[in-house]
Amino acid sequence: MSRRHLLVGGALALTGAAPRSSVEEALAALERRAGGRLGVCIVDTGRGTTTGWREHERFTQASSFKLSLAAMILAAADHGRLTLSEGLGWSAGDILPHSPVTTAIAAMTLSIRDLARAAVVTSDNTAANVLLRKVGGPARLTAFWRSNGDRVSRLDRYEPALNVTPPGTTFDTTTAAAMAATVARFVRGTVLRPVSRALLIEWMVAAHTGRSRLRAGFPAGWYAGDKTGTGGGEQRPIFVDLAFGGPRGRAPVIVAAYFEPIRSASAASAEAVLAKVGRIAAGSVA
């Protein structure tokens, strides 16, 4: 490998926009070093360019679907199909692990708006299931994707089953290319009205589950937000991050990244791989 390719593989040197082939080479080299399978799509919404690696291969979404669920909720409110202030309740039997917001609510009732925020900011599993039931289940979220041009992404089950895709199926999966385009529609397109779009972006910025993933690789001065997902089980772990980022005043870069490490990999090492994807993405648009 040439010295130039080594520099590209490290972080594209952050000295200028990299050609498509260099970005692909950097992502492929990262996958080889990390082991496992890496799927990435990088959309530069300013230049209108897209690049990636294994961007058309399917990966389990895990909790990253909650970003689209929140967008669906906001879109429904935009069109008067639901009211964000409406309260929704749940029972003790509905409470799932990793539900930091809903487990702290003794009344077991929150507004739709607060549940959607909890699903994005803290990845609250109980909140996500309560919202999914409100909107008609996983099939309705799939229909929402289809109505907005995403012909690939699908949701078939509720938390926590959706975190593991059964062998031989495409349940609860997407591709990096499909989801990057969808996220771009949420944060830059007309899926949401301006106030709702700003609210979704605010939630992504406030999210703290991905601070060691893509955003860790973005330059410190970037305005950025994300939504993560972690699942797959011991046999096929998956670490996901969907992010936007860029200097204020510049159209952002959108990154959808999915990493399936080898089974012996730690969560910290898997997140470090996604941070390196963030650095490569930042270098590609510098």
Stockholm file with secondary structure:
# STOCKHOLM 1.0

chainA/1-286         MSRRHLLVGGALALTGAAPRSSVEEALAALERRAGGRLGVCIVDTGRGTTTGWREHERFTQASSFKLSLAAMILAAADHGRLTLSEGLGWSAGDILPHSPVTTAIAAMTLSIRDLARAAVVTSDNTAANVLLRKVGGPARLTAFWRSNGDRVSRLDRYEPALNVTPPGTTFDTTTAAAMAATVARFVRGTVLRPVSRALLIEWMVAAHTGRSRLRAGFPAGWYAGDKTGTGGGEQRPIFVDLAFGGPRGRAPVIVAAYFEPIRSASAASAEAVLAKVGRIAAGSVA
#=GR chainA/1-286 SS CCHHHHHHHHHGGGSSCCCHHHHHHHHHHHHHHHCSEEEEEEEETTTTEEEEESTTSEEECGGGHHHHHHHHHHHHHHTTSSCTTCEEECCGGGCCSSCTTGGGCTTCEEEHHHHHHHHHHTCCHHHHHHHHHHHTCHHHHHHHHHHTTCSSCCCCSCTTGGGSCCTTCCTTEEEHHHHHHHHHHHHHSSSSCHHHHHHHHHHHHHCCTTTTTHHHHSCTTCEEEEEEEEECTTTSCEEEEEEEEECTTSCCEEEEEEEECCTTCCHHHHHHHHHHHHHHHHHHHC
#=GC SS_cons         CCHHHHHHHHHGGGSSCCCHHHHHHHHHHHHHHHCSEEEEEEEETTTTEEEEESTTSEEECGGGHHHHHHHHHHHHHHTTSSCTTCEEECCGGGCCSSCTTGGGCTTCEEEHHHHHHHHHHTCCHHHHHHHHHHHTCHHHHHHHHHHTTCSSCCCCSCTTGGGSCCTTCCTTEEEHHHHHHHHHHHHHSSSSCHHHHHHHHHHHHHCCTTTTTHHHHSCTTCEEEEEEEEECTTTSCEEEEEEEEECTTSCCEEEEEEEECCTTCCHHHHHHHHHHHHHHHHHHHC
//
